[in-house]
């Protein structure tokens, strides 16, 4: 099953739309890449450097993960069924955690 993306989070969109053109494009490229992967491929992809965020959980108890967009930019995401929901973007690697 292919990964489907949920890019509708208002905070994520506000952060994405405020970025410089190159950063916005890097987010888009990562989204295109992820949309072409299966869930198993996403979990194994070394370029995304997916990491579980130990310090936080959603109100429903699901885990948040950090994925690499660029060496300086990370996104916080969570899986909701067949969707990968983008929640926030972080220019400072540590602020994602």
Buried (B, 14 or more C-beta within 10 A) or exposed (E): EEBEBBBEBEEBEEBBEEBEEEBEEBBEEBBEBBEEBEEEBBEEBEEBEBBEBEEEEEEEEEEBBBBBBEEEBBBBBBBEEEBBBBBBBBBEEEEBB
